[in-house]
Amino acid sequence: TELHFGREELDHVVWERIDAYKAWLDHMKL
């Protein structure tokens, strides 16, 4: 199994996680 990820793919996943985390933080503030 090759673990070669395109830089764009990796960044996309990371930013998706960050957005989800920010949304969770906003939800917890309410």
PDB file of N, CA, C and O in Angstrom:
ATOM      1  N   THR A   1       0.850  -1.198   0.000  1.00  0.00           N
ATOM      2  CA  THR A   1       0.000   0.000   0.000  1.00  0.00           C
ATOM      3  C   THR A   1       0.878   1.239   0.000  1.00  0.00           C
ATOM      4  O   THR A   1       1.741   1.392   0.864  1.00  0.00           O
ATOM      5  N   GLU A   2       0.663   2.118  -0.961  1.00  0.00           N
ATOM      6  CA  GLU A   2       1.455   3.349  -1.034  1.00  0.00           C
ATOM      7  C   GLU A   2       0.799   4.454  -0.226  1.00  0.00           C
ATOM      8  O   GLU A   2      -0.399   4.709  -0.346  1.00  0.00           O
ATOM      9  N   LEU A   3       1.602   5.098   0.592  1.00  0.00           N
ATOM     10  CA  LEU A   3       1.069   6.168   1.424  1.00  0.00           C
ATOM     11  C   LEU A   3       1.408   7.540   0.860  1.00  0.00           C
ATOM     12  O   LEU A   3       1.590   8.507   1.599  1.00  0.00           O
ATOM     13  N   HIS A   4       1.488   7.603  -0.472  1.00  0.00           N
ATOM     14  CA  HIS A   4       1.811   8.889  -1.091  1.00  0.00           C
ATOM     15  C   HIS A   4       0.549   9.719  -1.272  1.00  0.00           C
ATOM     16  O   HIS A   4      -0.350   9.353  -2.030  1.00  0.00           O
ATOM     17  N   PHE A   5       0.497  10.825  -0.573  1.00  0.00           N
ATOM     18  CA  PHE A   5      -0.657  11.716  -0.705  1.00  0.00           C
ATOM     19  C   PHE A   5      -0.230  12.981  -1.418  1.00  0.00           C
ATOM     20  O   PHE A   5       0.872  13.490  -1.212  1.00  0.00           O
ATOM     21  N   GLY A   6      -1.118  13.480  -2.257  1.00  0.00           N
ATOM     22  CA  GLY A   6      -0.831  14.778  -2.874  1.00  0.00           C
ATOM     23  C   GLY A   6      -0.921  15.843  -1.802  1.00  0.00           C
ATOM     24  O   GLY A   6      -1.758  15.756  -0.904  1.00  0.00           O
ATOM     25  N   ARG A   7      -0.083  16.826  -1.888  1.00  0.00           N
ATOM     26  CA  ARG A   7      -0.091  17.914  -0.911  1.00  0.00           C
ATOM     27  C   ARG A   7      -1.497  18.524  -0.809  1.00  0.00           C
ATOM     28  O   ARG A   7      -1.965  18.840   0.285  1.00  0.00           O
ATOM     29  N   GLU A   8      -2.151  18.681  -1.940  1.00  0.00           N
ATOM     30  CA  GLU A   8      -3.489  19.277  -1.948  1.00  0.00           C
ATOM     31  C   GLU A   8      -4.482  18.387  -1.207  1.00  0.00           C
ATOM     32  O   GLU A   8      -5.320  18.880  -0.453  1.00  0.00           O
ATOM     33  N   GLU A   9      -4.388  17.088  -1.421  1.00  0.00           N
ATOM     34  CA  GLU A   9      -5.311  16.164  -0.747  1.00  0.00           C
ATOM     35  C   GLU A   9      -5.138  16.243   0.758  1.00  0.00           C
ATOM     36  O   GLU A   9      -6.114  16.311   1.505  1.00  0.00           O
ATOM     37  N   LEU A  10      -3.882  16.234   1.196  1.00  0.00           N
ATOM     38  CA  LEU A  10      -3.598  16.257   2.624  1.00  0.00           C
ATOM     39  C   LEU A  10      -4.109  17.552   3.242  1.00  0.00           C
ATOM     40  O   LEU A  10      -4.749  17.530   4.294  1.00  0.00           O
ATOM     41  N   ASP A  11      -3.828  18.683   2.591  1.00  0.00           N
ATOM     42  CA  ASP A  11      -4.291  19.970   3.110  1.00  0.00           C
ATOM     43  C   ASP A  11      -5.811  20.002   3.180  1.00  0.00           C
ATOM     44  O   ASP A  11      -6.380  20.546   4.127  1.00  0.00           O
ATOM     45  N   HIS A  12      -6.473  19.420   2.175  1.00  0.00           N
ATOM     46  CA  HIS A  12      -7.942  19.412   2.156  1.00  0.00           C
ATOM     47  C   HIS A  12      -8.475  18.679   3.384  1.00  0.00           C
ATOM     48  O   HIS A  12      -9.409  19.154   4.031  1.00  0.00           O
ATOM     49  N   VAL A  13      -7.897  17.541   3.705  1.00  0.00           N
ATOM     50  CA  VAL A  13      -8.345  16.759   4.860  1.00  0.00           C
ATOM     51  C   VAL A  13      -8.085  17.529   6.149  1.00  0.00           C
ATOM     52  O   VAL A  13      -8.936  17.583   7.037  1.00  0.00           O
ATOM     53  N   VAL A  14      -6.886  18.130   6.240  1.00  0.00           N
ATOM     54  CA  VAL A  14      -6.542  18.883   7.450  1.00  0.00           C
ATOM     55  C   VAL A  14      -7.514  20.042   7.665  1.00  0.00           C
ATOM     56  O   VAL A  14      -8.008  20.239   8.775  1.00  0.00           O
ATOM     57  N   TRP A  15      -7.790  20.809   6.610  1.00  0.00           N
ATOM     58  CA  TRP A  15      -8.682  21.958   6.765  1.00  0.00           C
ATOM     59  C   TRP A  15     -10.100  21.509   7.051  1.00  0.00           C
ATOM     60  O   TRP A  15     -10.833  22.204   7.754  1.00  0.00           O
ATOM     61  N   GLU A  16     -10.505  20.359   6.522  1.00  0.00           N
ATOM     62  CA  GLU A  16     -11.848  19.848   6.839  1.00  0.00           C
ATOM     63  C   GLU A  16     -11.943  19.579   8.329  1.00  0.00           C
ATOM     64  O   GLU A  16     -12.952  19.893   8.961  1.00  0.00           O
ATOM     65  N   ARG A  17     -10.876  18.988   8.898  1.00  0.00           N
ATOM     66  CA  ARG A  17     -10.862  18.693  10.337  1.00  0.00           C
ATOM     67  C   ARG A  17     -10.887  19.983  11.149  1.00  0.00           C
ATOM     68  O   ARG A  17     -11.586  20.079  12.157  1.00  0.00           O
ATOM     69  N   ILE A  18     -10.120  20.969  10.702  1.00  0.00           N
ATOM     70  CA  ILE A  18     -10.073  22.245  11.431  1.00  0.00           C
ATOM     71  C   ILE A  18     -11.444  22.910  11.408  1.00  0.00           C
ATOM     72  O   ILE A  18     -11.898  23.426  12.429  1.00  0.00           O
ATOM     73  N   ASP A  19     -12.099  22.905  10.271  1.00  0.00           N
ATOM     74  CA  ASP A  19     -13.433  23.513  10.184  1.00  0.00           C
ATOM     75  C   ASP A  19     -14.410  22.790  11.107  1.00  0.00           C
ATOM     76  O   ASP A  19     -15.221  23.427  11.780  1.00  0.00           O
ATOM     77  N   ALA A  20     -14.332  21.467  11.137  1.00  0.00           N
ATOM     78  CA  ALA A  20     -15.215  20.693  12.003  1.00  0.00           C
ATOM     79  C   ALA A  20     -14.929  21.019  13.464  1.00  0.00           C
ATOM     80  O   ALA A  20     -15.853  21.129  14.269  1.00  0.00           O
ATOM     81  N   TYR A  21     -13.657  21.171  13.808  1.00  0.00           N
ATOM     82  CA  TYR A  21     -13.261  21.492  15.179  1.00  0.00           C
ATOM     83  C   TYR A  21     -13.754  22.876  15.572  1.00  0.00           C
ATOM     84  O   TYR A  21     -14.241  23.073  16.685  1.00  0.00           O
ATOM     85  N   LYS A  22     -13.626  23.844  14.652  1.00  0.00           N
ATOM     86  CA  LYS A  22     -14.107  25.192  14.946  1.00  0.00           C
ATOM     87  C   LYS A  22     -15.621  25.189  15.143  1.00  0.00           C
ATOM     88  O   LYS A  22     -16.135  25.850  16.045  1.00  0.00           O
ATOM     89  N   ALA A  23     -16.329  24.447  14.302  1.00  0.00           N
ATOM     90  CA  ALA A  23     -17.782  24.365  14.427  1.00  0.00           C
ATOM     91  C   ALA A  23     -18.147  23.749  15.782  1.00  0.00           C
ATOM     92  O   ALA A  23     -19.109  24.179  16.418  1.00  0.00           O
ATOM     93  N   TRP A  24     -17.390  22.754  16.220  1.00  0.00           N
ATOM     94  CA  TRP A  24     -17.640  22.115  17.505  1.00  0.00           C
ATOM     95  C   TRP A  24     -17.407  23.102  18.645  1.00  0.00           C
ATOM     96  O   TRP A  24     -18.186  23.154  19.597  1.00  0.00           O
ATOM     97  N   LEU A  25     -16.328  23.886  18.545  1.00  0.00           N
ATOM     98  CA  LEU A  25     -16.040  24.891  19.585  1.00  0.00           C
ATOM     99  C   LEU A  25     -17.172  25.909  19.662  1.00  0.00           C
ATOM    100  O   LEU A  25     -17.619  26.262  20.753  1.00  0.00           O
ATOM    101  N   ASP A  26     -17.634  26.379  18.510  1.00  0.00           N
ATOM    102  CA  ASP A  26     -18.736  27.352  18.498  1.00  0.00           C
ATOM    103  C   ASP A  26     -19.975  26.735  19.137  1.00  0.00           C
ATOM    104  O   ASP A  26     -20.699  27.415  19.864  1.00  0.00           O
ATOM    105  N   HIS A  27     -20.221  25.476  18.878  1.00  0.00           N
ATOM    106  CA  HIS A  27     -21.384  24.790  19.437  1.00  0.00           C
ATOM    107  C   HIS A  27     -21.263  24.689  20.963  1.00  0.00           C
ATOM    108  O   HIS A  27     -22.255  24.844  21.676  1.00  0.00           O
ATOM    109  N   MET A  28     -20.063  24.432  21.457  1.00  0.00           N
ATOM    110  CA  MET A  28     -19.873  24.276  22.894  1.00  0.00           C
ATOM    111  C   MET A  28     -20.003  25.608  23.635  1.00  0.00           C
ATOM    112  O   MET A  28     -20.322  25.634  24.824  1.00  0.00           O
ATOM    113  N   LYS A  29     -19.754  26.712  22.931  1.00  0.00           N
ATOM    114  CA  LYS A  29     -19.856  28.033  23.580  1.00  0.00           C
ATOM    115  C   LYS A  29     -21.302  28.388  23.897  1.00  0.00           C
ATOM    116  O   LYS A  29     -21.566  29.117  24.853  1.00  0.00           O
ATOM    117  N   LEU A  30     -22.243  27.875  23.098  1.00  0.00           N
ATOM    118  CA  LEU A  30     -23.648  28.243  23.282  1.00  0.00           C
ATOM    119  C   LEU A  30     -24.250  27.635  24.538  1.00  0.00           C
ATOM    120  O   LEU A  30     -25.426  27.855  24.828  1.00  0.00           O
TER     121      LEU A  30
END
